[in-house]
Amino acid sequence: MNVSQFFKLEIKRNLNLALFLSIGFAFLFGGAIVYSIYQMDGPFQPRNVSGLYAGIATVALGVYCSKIVIADLHYGTIYLLFTSARDRIVFLVSRVLVISIVSFMFGLGCAALLYVNHALNGQPFSAGDVGNAVLQYVLFGVFFTLLFQVISMVYQKVMQLLILSLVTILVLPGLLGIVFQVEAIPEFVKDFVAYAPIYSLPNQLPFLALDGMEMTLTAVVSLLLFVFAFKRLPKIDY
Amino acid sequence: MSVEMHKLSKTFNRQELALSEVDFTLRKGEVVGLVGPNGAGKTTLMKIISGIIVQYDGVLTFRGEGRSVGSLIEKPKYFPNKSGRYNIDYFHSLFGGDDEHFDEIIESLGMASYLKKKVKDYSLGMKQRLGIALALISNPDYLVLDEPTNGMDPDGIRHILGYLKRLAKEKGIGILISSHILEDIESMSDRVYVIKEGRIINEYARDQHDREVLELTFSEGDLHQALHVLEAYEGVTRSGQILSVPFAGDMKQVLKHLSQNDLFPIDVKRKKDTLEDFYFQNMESEAK
């Protein structure tokens, strides 16, 4: 097995025009805020710039997270990839690697937009913002990819999985947010929801506002999902 | 060196029995056919050998060296928006194997001039060839092929079946092949398993290819007695008023035996025992 060649081809398959267009559109979308600050010295902050960028970036990245694990179910290439335990593990690792690179690029796009905002409008920007944007996008991508991977291990209907993934990223956080408006719900439940990556990532990523605790928890839950998938994937029928 | 199944059963959703206590052997270097009606369990059996289905009851054993399996199950699998070259490179890099082997597959399957095209633009037959190439790319010890010649023209079918047969003999690959075209299966298989409702109901061996059969038509009145008299011959089957009697050697002996019992068939036909006959005899006898 030529691992480097395999990863190279896997990355080539996923770094396609659609990805660059998604980042480009997200950049343009966020750029509208940069432009309005430039033109009207508007009341917006860098968090609004990254927020509007994330309006497209999180949806596009969410689609990538699900596509990367369900494309092989859709094409049936699972039948070629899953013929041994070793190949199933290679599949899992390669998907995590590829989504890390894709997420990294979305993070870089966000950082680039913040830099443009800084250059044009003189708003704050530092090297730390680049690392922060990249790290938070990578956490988002890896967590949701592993979550969808685990879901796809028990439910293998492609179209429903794609819809489920969009609902998970776009609708579920809003629904979970209701718990904060109901006083009767105990505080520990509210804390649990607030720190759950499924809630915190879609809500905090647009403003690059994940705190250390949220990032740590996301990393730990992602690791647990990876370990679960690593153990279970070789034992599942396809 | 072989892959063996012993009392292998598979149930889906805890109720639907797809395979029931199947005993099955595929040796390296031989071609084994698998025939049966739709839903008989062929695909499930192939998926188990290929490692796609891993939860089952019973024992699956790979004896001797080499346990890699290449497969083409249900239909060819590939990335349709990528070129043939990309698809082959992708799985080649995953499974490894030397480049010489890789080039030989491309050449033998007549794919060289199609590699730059996107696979979605391939004809059905060419997609099928790609499926076979991807099954072979890992340089497997065993090859599992479900309807591999689907959509191919007659020349293509002959070419592919000949190539597969050579692979088995020259490279010692064990091939399990299924098809609804019984002639194809018969022409290339050393043995054929007949599967129905998840059970292997009979096995058709190579030596049966050369066996002849007497088809004797009797009147209603003689039929029962004729059946009784012919019990001495192994493998006699009945279809309506026709009794099929496999024989090796002189057919006169069979007829003499009948005449000694005052039995005279209305019609006598001598023919080769084909897989098709064997298949339908087994399906009919199972139905009864």
Interface residues (C-beta under 8 A of the other chain):
Chain A: M1 N2 Q5 F6 K8 L9 E10 K12 R13 Y75 G76 T77 I78 Y79 L80 L81 F82 T83 S84 D87 V90 P234 K235 I236 D237 Y238
Chain B: K47 S50 G51 I52 I53 V54 Q55 S68 V69 S71 I73 E74 K75 K77 Y78 F79 P80 K82 Y86 D89 Y90 F91 H92 S93 L94 F95 G96 L134 A135
